[in-house]
């Protein structure tokens, strides 16, 4: 439900729009024109209401169909709106149909097309909820393959950027994997493989960002653990070079900032990390910095081992 407020001579006009009953996109240009004229005091209040009434003609048409109470008629009109890609109107009518067809052979059709209207309208959160319920309730429906595909796509579109919590990303990967397992010959396999690759990239990036946060605030011991865990979980990550680099740098900085009795062991750990890094990335963009770290580390180790 939307509340649109227009101001006219210190009076506030509130318009209530039900999203599922009206095509809100169609209403916006009307509201903009009305508001402009009202603010310039070019139209009377009566004309304002008249223009608004014209904008709501589509809504009244849907309401008239609903008021017939004829389930078959409502269903047929819903399909017409659906075929015309008028998703919000089709959704409203399919929603009204649901109670009439509950427990009948048509129940899965009504439920599926209602969910698909939300999907096509870009309301992925609502669509995902409905499609998840559909695939659990109607797992033998002829629409089940499409429903599972759309459910996976909904979750994919709901996934946030790597900086944010990736719980939905993990859910999406599971849903996509299940779809590809159930329908290996699907025409959408290539698309879902690309989606999986993108989502995996986000998880790898999230693991790196989390570890780097510890490094950035100077919690080097926690950073080393987090960087190593990221490598362990995602050994093929695109961030592998960065992770190994930061393990070395965090080890080096931890050694530099340690009390004297712990420095030797920590510099030796730094040297181990350095050798692991150069073994994999001998021509790295970090090579100069790594050479400096190795030089300082070796000098400290040699000096302090001699004094033992």
Wavefront OBJ file of the C-alpha trace (Angstrom):
o trace
v 0.000 0.000 0.000
v 1.287 3.470 -0.956
v 0.428 6.857 0.525
v 0.879 9.771 -1.861
v 0.615 13.258 -0.375
v 0.037 16.440 -2.363
v 0.032 19.872 -0.790
v -2.468 22.525 -1.882
v -2.796 25.878 -0.058
v -1.624 24.364 3.242
v -4.044 21.448 2.820
v -2.628 17.947 2.599
v -4.286 15.573 0.147
v -3.569 11.897 0.872
v -4.070 9.273 -1.815
v -3.999 5.612 -0.899
v -2.903 3.182 -3.608
v -2.932 -0.577 -3.238
v 0.092 -1.860 -5.129
v -1.508 -5.156 -6.078
v -4.683 -3.481 -7.317
v -3.196 -0.653 -9.370
v -0.411 -0.085 -11.802
v 1.545 2.400 -9.751
v 3.995 3.168 -12.569
v 1.057 4.377 -14.624
v -0.053 6.640 -11.793
v 3.263 8.442 -11.220
v 3.219 10.694 -14.325
v -0.306 11.786 -13.436
v 0.737 12.631 -9.890
v 3.698 14.670 -11.150
v 1.514 16.711 -13.528
v -1.189 17.197 -10.905
v 1.275 18.328 -8.289
v 2.896 20.813 -10.671
v -0.419 22.420 -11.594
v -1.732 22.479 -8.058
v 1.425 24.109 -6.744
v 1.074 26.776 -9.429
v -2.652 27.062 -8.556
v -3.683 26.467 -12.152
v -6.301 23.836 -11.355
v -9.245 23.783 -9.020
v -9.593 21.086 -6.370
v -12.445 19.506 -8.341
v -10.270 19.178 -11.439
v -7.581 17.570 -9.299
v -9.992 14.896 -8.142
v -11.257 14.385 -11.689
v -7.780 13.752 -13.041
v -7.047 11.365 -10.176
v -10.220 9.469 -10.955
v -9.002 8.973 -14.535
v -5.751 7.548 -13.216
v -7.668 4.967 -11.213
v -9.758 3.676 -14.134
v -7.540 0.580 -14.346
v -8.148 -0.140 -10.674
v -11.907 0.147 -10.993
v -11.839 -2.285 -13.933
v -10.096 -4.906 -11.817
v -12.493 -4.280 -8.952
v -15.493 -4.796 -11.234
v -14.090 -8.160 -12.298
v -13.591 -9.133 -8.671
v -17.097 -8.011 -7.727
v -18.651 -10.543 -10.113
v -17.681 -13.323 -7.703
v -17.428 -15.658 -10.708
v -14.235 -17.689 -10.176
v -13.991 -18.892 -13.783
v -14.518 -15.380 -15.152
v -11.955 -13.897 -12.751
v -9.447 -16.612 -13.662
v -9.900 -16.002 -17.401
v -9.463 -12.227 -16.971
v -6.366 -12.875 -14.822
v -4.859 -14.933 -17.654
v -5.638 -12.160 -20.132
v -3.828 -9.603 -17.985
v -1.003 -12.105 -17.500
v -0.600 -12.651 -21.245
v -0.652 -8.871 -21.734
v 2.155 -8.618 -19.140
v 0.042 -6.475 -16.821
v 1.540 -8.162 -13.811
v -0.005 -6.183 -10.935
v -3.553 -6.598 -12.275
v -3.030 -10.269 -13.024
v -1.601 -10.772 -9.533
v -4.643 -9.157 -7.911
v -7.027 -11.433 -9.803
v -5.028 -14.619 -9.238
v -4.924 -13.761 -5.548
v -8.724 -13.483 -5.478
v -8.985 -16.826 -7.321
v -6.914 -18.759 -4.800
v -9.649 -19.483 -2.209
v -12.039 -20.626 -4.968
v -9.608 -23.202 -6.336
v -8.012 -24.438 -3.127
v -8.021 -28.231 -3.123
v -8.887 -28.455 -6.832
v -6.887 -29.501 -9.898
v -6.343 -25.830 -10.742
v -4.834 -24.820 -7.386
v -1.222 -25.222 -8.492
v -1.860 -23.194 -11.685
v -3.343 -20.244 -9.785
v -0.605 -20.326 -7.153
v 2.166 -20.603 -9.745
v 0.931 -17.782 -11.970
v 0.395 -15.526 -8.972
v 4.017 -16.100 -7.910
v 5.216 -15.594 -11.477
v 3.459 -12.214 -11.615
v 5.502 -11.072 -8.604
v 8.627 -12.489 -10.228
v 7.989 -10.696 -13.515
v 7.171 -7.489 -11.654
v 10.595 -7.620 -9.973
v 9.260 -8.267 -6.465
v 11.801 -11.014 -5.802
v 11.298 -11.152 -2.040
v 7.558 -11.894 -2.302
v 8.086 -14.187 -5.282
v 10.787 -16.191 -3.470
v 8.495 -16.754 -0.495
v 5.625 -17.914 -2.705
v 7.820 -20.081 -4.935
v 9.477 -21.746 -1.963
v 6.028 -22.643 -0.593
v 4.951 -23.807 -4.067
v 7.888 -26.194 -4.567
v 7.286 -27.736 -1.164
v 3.523 -28.112 -1.654
v 3.289 -28.967 -5.369
v 6.456 -30.975 -5.995
v 4.686 -33.045 -8.668
v 3.178 -30.106 -10.506
v 3.997 -29.644 -14.218
v 5.197 -26.162 -13.203
v 7.743 -27.425 -10.663
v 10.822 -27.027 -12.912
v 9.951 -23.418 -13.728
v 9.107 -22.736 -10.089
v 12.476 -24.036 -8.870
v 14.308 -22.056 -11.551
v 12.515 -18.842 -10.633
v 13.091 -19.471 -6.925
v 16.844 -19.757 -7.536
v 16.843 -16.625 -9.707
v 14.904 -14.719 -7.024
v 17.502 -15.609 -4.403
v 20.275 -14.636 -6.806
v 18.710 -11.215 -7.359
v 18.286 -10.764 -3.607
v 21.987 -11.345 -2.917
v 23.783 -8.274 -1.550
v 27.220 -6.887 -2.358
v 30.217 -8.640 -0.724
v 30.455 -6.017 2.036
v 27.163 -7.191 3.538
v 25.984 -10.434 5.150
v 26.111 -13.313 2.646
v 23.507 -15.666 4.153
v 21.236 -15.197 1.133
v 24.191 -15.855 -1.185
v 24.751 -19.247 0.425
v 21.015 -20.009 0.103
v 21.089 -19.027 -3.554
v 24.061 -21.304 -4.277
v 22.224 -24.218 -2.650
v 19.032 -23.505 -4.639
v 20.974 -23.234 -7.901
v 22.899 -26.449 -7.178
v 19.649 -28.282 -6.426
v 18.130 -27.053 -9.681
v 21.144 -28.135 -11.756
v 21.135 -31.523 -10.000
v 17.402 -32.065 -10.646
v 17.435 -30.755 -14.234
v 20.904 -31.415 -15.747
v 19.562 -31.107 -19.307
v 17.870 -27.752 -18.737
v 18.483 -24.972 -21.257
v 19.284 -22.702 -18.310
v 22.282 -24.707 -17.053
v 24.800 -22.282 -18.600
v 23.023 -19.329 -16.998
v 23.005 -21.030 -13.594
v 26.691 -21.932 -13.872
v 27.478 -18.268 -14.499
v 25.324 -17.297 -11.527
v 27.129 -19.818 -9.314
v 30.483 -18.413 -10.393
v 29.364 -14.883 -9.552
v 28.000 -15.900 -6.143
v 31.135 -17.872 -5.330
v 33.172 -14.771 -6.159
v 31.062 -12.811 -3.653
v 31.707 -15.364 -0.897
v 35.438 -15.271 -1.596
v 35.419 -11.488 -1.563
v 33.447 -11.431 1.694
v 35.965 -13.753 3.374
v 38.790 -11.487 2.248
v 36.999 -8.317 3.406
v 36.312 -9.818 6.846
v 39.959 -10.808 7.307
v 41.254 -7.502 5.948
v 39.103 -5.638 8.483
v 41.123 -7.217 11.306
v 44.353 -6.333 9.502
v 43.285 -2.733 8.964
v 42.549 -2.115 12.658
v 45.796 -3.708 13.771
v 44.473 -6.978 15.129
v 47.185 -8.931 13.345
v 46.807 -12.256 15.137
v 43.070 -12.364 14.360
v 43.829 -11.269 10.793
v 46.307 -14.134 10.272
v 43.718 -16.657 11.486
v 40.990 -15.120 9.279
v 43.220 -14.982 6.169
v 44.272 -18.621 6.674
v 40.673 -19.726 7.200
v 39.690 -17.958 3.975
v 42.432 -19.852 2.119
v 41.345 -23.120 3.674
v 37.683 -22.601 2.751
v 38.308 -21.191 -0.732
v 41.628 -22.572 -1.951
v 40.871 -21.605 -5.576
v 39.875 -18.041 -4.747
v 40.774 -15.134 -7.027
v 42.128 -13.484 -3.856
v 44.755 -16.149 -3.212
v 47.710 -13.852 -3.927
v 46.236 -11.100 -1.717
v 45.540 -13.551 1.091
v 49.081 -14.962 1.101
v 50.496 -11.443 0.923
v 48.457 -10.275 3.896
v 49.327 -13.377 5.931
v 52.991 -12.431 5.447
v 52.421 -8.750 6.214
v 50.241 -9.453 9.257
v 52.879 -11.888 10.558
v 55.588 -9.266 10.014
v 53.645 -6.494 11.752
v 52.733 -8.830 14.616
v 56.431 -9.628 15.086
v 57.399 -5.940 14.945
v 54.858 -5.054 17.625
v 55.545 -8.014 19.921
v 57.346 -8.066 23.231
v 60.991 -9.091 22.874
v 60.599 -12.677 24.102
v 58.027 -13.428 21.378
v 59.675 -11.652 18.457
v 62.042 -14.361 17.265
v 59.331 -17.006 16.913
v 57.057 -14.537 15.166
v 59.742 -13.372 12.746
v 60.408 -17.017 11.923
v 56.683 -17.449 11.205
v 56.932 -14.387 8.967
v 59.766 -15.988 7.026
v 57.723 -19.177 6.560
v 54.824 -17.098 5.245
v 57.196 -15.225 2.921
v 58.569 -18.451 1.407
v 55.030 -19.787 0.866
v 54.163 -16.560 -0.922
v 57.178 -16.376 -3.281
v 56.879 -20.071 -4.113
v 53.410 -19.455 -5.588
v 53.875 -15.894 -6.838
v 57.521 -15.296 -7.755
v 56.570 -12.431 -10.117
v 53.998 -10.820 -7.836
v 52.980 -7.175 -7.821
v 53.975 -7.299 -4.144
v 57.517 -8.576 -4.836
v 59.426 -5.426 -3.807
v 57.545 -5.122 -0.545
v 58.013 -8.811 0.155
v 61.769 -8.542 -0.475
v 61.996 -5.746 2.098
v 60.026 -7.813 4.635
v 62.302 -10.809 4.027
v 65.442 -8.684 4.379
v 64.377 -7.181 7.733
v 63.125 -10.537 8.996
v 66.296 -12.442 8.073
v 68.495 -9.752 9.596
v 66.611 -9.984 12.912
v 66.679 -13.780 12.949
v 70.403 -13.988 12.190
v 71.268 -11.398 14.832
v 69.161 -12.975 17.568
v 70.057 -16.557 16.789
v 73.734 -15.659 17.158
v 73.010 -14.176 20.552
v 71.289 -17.301 21.843
l 1 2 3 4 5 6 7 8 9 10 11 12 13 14 15 16 17 18 19 20 21 22 23 24 25 26 27 28 29 30 31 32 33 34 35 36 37 38 39 40 41 42 43 44 45 46 47 48 49 50 51 52 53 54 55 56 57 58 59 60 61 62 63 64 65 66 67 68 69 70 71 72 73 74 75 76 77 78 79 80 81 82 83 84 85 86 87 88 89 90 91 92 93 94 95 96 97 98 99 100 101 102 103 104 105 106 107 108 109 110 111 112 113 114 115 116 117 118 119 120 121 122 123 124 125 126 127 128 129 130 131 132 133 134 135 136 137 138 139 140 141 142 143 144 145 146 147 148 149 150 151 152 153 154 155 156 157 158 159 160 161 162 163 164 165 166 167 168 169 170 171 172 173 174 175 176 177 178 179 180 181 182 183 184 185 186 187 188 189 190 191 192 193 194 195 196 197 198 199 200 201 202 203 204 205 206 207 208 209 210 211 212 213 214 215 216 217 218 219 220 221 222 223 224 225 226 227 228 229 230 231 232 233 234 235 236 237 238 239 240 241 242 243 244 245 246 247 248 249 250 251 252 253 254 255 256 257 258 259 260 261 262 263 264 265 266 267 268 269 270 271 272 273 274 275 276 277 278 279 280 281 282 283 284 285 286 287 288 289 290 291 292 293 294 295 296 297 298 299 300 301 302 303 304 305 306 307 308
